[in-house]
Each structure stands twice: as C-alpha cells, then as structure tokens.
Amino acid sequence: QVQVVESGGGLVQAGGSLKLSCTASGLTFDDYAMGWFRQAPGKEREGVSCISWSGATTYYANSVKGRFTISRDNAKNTLYLQMNSLKPDDTAMYYCAAGRGSSLMTSIQALGVMPTPFFGYWGQGTQVTVSS
C-alpha cells in the first residue's frame, strides 16, 4: 500500500522560510518523479515544483521561481521543498505527489504546467499560512 505523508507546514510571517518534507512508502521511490502542489481556498490546485527521479531535472512555477528549492534524498525516500521569502499569496495546503513515466518531466517542461493527472499518488497535505 502506497503512503505519501507531508510534514513541515505551519504559520510564518511574510519574508520568512519553511521547509516541507514528504516521505513515500510502498513504492520504489527512485522510480518516480515527485512534485509539490498547492491549493488555496476557492482556487484550483496548482503545481509548484517537481523533480525527476534522479534529481537532475527540476521544474518551478513562475510564481515561486527563485524563492523555492525542490530536492530529494532517494536513500531516505524523502522529498523536500525549501521555501524562502514567503508571501501571503503562498498561503495554501501543500500536497506531495508521485508520478511515473519516462516523458513526465519533459512534458511538464514543454507545457509549462504540472497537470494533476500526471501524478498517481498523493498525500493528505500540510498547511502553510503566511501572515502579512
């Protein structure tokens, strides 16, 4: 049974930092690209960042480029998202997801978005709240 569990969310002031973690079990972690999505109240879920199975390729949404850094440790089956210079607009539930496919990353880079159907396994989310 696949389990994806996020942690590290919380309340932070604007300009501050948080580091999210995501552990995945029940799957071969380094067979999967991993991604972070977020969903604010009343808005659609949007892709924030994703990383290839090896960590060699990454994608960032324009809204977080230069502020967020995605990384992974395959030995620990763990995905990270370092979030710096946080803004109130970053307030959302953050979800971790796993996706498989040899063309997943190239498709995302070509599209410029992270379609949720590309990712088959999802966590329950961790809340990030940025106060002004």
C-alpha positions in Angstrom: 0.0 0.0 0.0 1.4 3.3 -1.1 1.6 6.1 1.6 2.7 9.7 1.0 3.0 11.9 4.0 3.8 15.6 4.1 5.2 17.5 7.1 6.7 20.8 8.0 3.9 23.2 7.4 3.0 26.0 9.8 2.5 29.7 10.4 5.2 32.1 9.3 5.5 35.8 8.8 6.0 37.3 5.3 9.6 37.1 4.4 10.2 34.0 6.4 11.1 30.5 5.5 9.7 27.0 5.9 11.0 23.6 4.7 8.4 20.9 3.8 9.2 17.2 3.8 7.4 14.3 2.2 8.1 10.7 2.7 6.7 7.9 0.5 6.5 4.2 1.2 5.1 1.2 -0.6 6.7 2.2 -3.9 10.1 2.3 -5.4 10.8 5.9 -4.7 13.5 6.4 -7.3 11.2 5.1 -10.0 9.1 8.2 -9.6 9.3 11.9 -10.3 8.0 13.8 -7.3 6.1 17.0 -7.2 4.6 19.7 -4.9 1.2 21.2 -5.5 -0.8 23.7 -3.5 -4.4 24.7 -3.2 -5.7 27.8 -1.6 -9.4 28.1 -0.5 -11.6 28.7 -3.6 -8.8 28.1 -6.0 -7.7 25.2 -8.2 -4.8 23.0 -7.2 -1.7 24.3 -8.9 1.7 22.7 -9.5 4.5 24.4 -7.7 7.6 22.3 -8.4 8.7 18.9 -9.5 11.9 16.9 -9.7 12.9 13.9 -11.8 13.7 10.5 -10.2 17.4 11.3 -10.2 17.1 14.9 -9.1 18.9 16.1 -12.3 15.8 17.9 -13.7 13.6 20.3 -11.9 10.6 22.5 -12.8 9.3 25.5 -10.9 6.2 27.5 -11.4 6.9 31.2 -12.3 5.3 32.3 -9.0 7.9 30.5 -6.9 11.0 30.6 -9.1 14.0 31.9 -7.3 12.3 31.5 -3.9 11.6 27.8 -3.6 14.0 24.9 -4.0 13.0 21.3 -4.5 15.3 18.4 -3.6 15.1 14.7 -2.9 17.0 12.1 -0.9 16.3 8.7 -2.6 18.2 6.9 0.2 15.6 8.2 2.7 12.6 8.1 0.3 12.1 11.8 1.1 11.2 14.8 -0.9 11.8 18.4 0.3 10.7 21.9 -0.6 12.7 24.8 0.9 10.5 27.9 0.8 12.2 31.3 1.3 10.9 34.8 1.1 7.4 33.6 1.7 4.5 35.9 0.8 0.9 35.9 1.9 -0.1 34.6 -1.6 1.8 31.4 -0.8 -0.8 30.5 1.9 -2.3 27.2 0.9 -2.5 23.5 1.6 0.6 21.9 0.1 0.5 18.4 -1.4 3.2 16.0 -2.3 2.6 13.7 -5.3 4.4 10.9 -7.1 4.3 10.4 -10.9 5.8 7.9 -13.2 6.7 7.9 -16.9 9.8 8.5 -19.0 8.3 11.6 -20.6 6.7 13.2 -17.5 9.4 15.8 -16.8 9.9 16.7 -20.5 6.1 17.0 -20.9 5.8 19.3 -17.9 8.7 21.5 -19.2 7.1 21.7 -22.6 3.6 22.5 -21.2 4.8 24.9 -18.6 2.4 23.5 -16.1 2.1 20.4 -13.9 -1.1 18.5 -14.8 -2.5 16.7 -11.8 -3.4 13.6 -13.8 0.4 13.1 -14.4 0.7 12.2 -10.7 -0.9 9.0 -9.4 -0.1 9.0 -5.7 -1.0 11.9 -3.4 -0.5 12.8 0.3 -3.1 14.5 2.5 -1.4 17.8 2.6 0.3 20.2 5.1 -1.0 23.7 5.7 1.2 26.7 5.1 0.0 30.1 6.3 1.9 33.2 5.7 0.9 36.3 7.7 1.4 39.8 6.4 
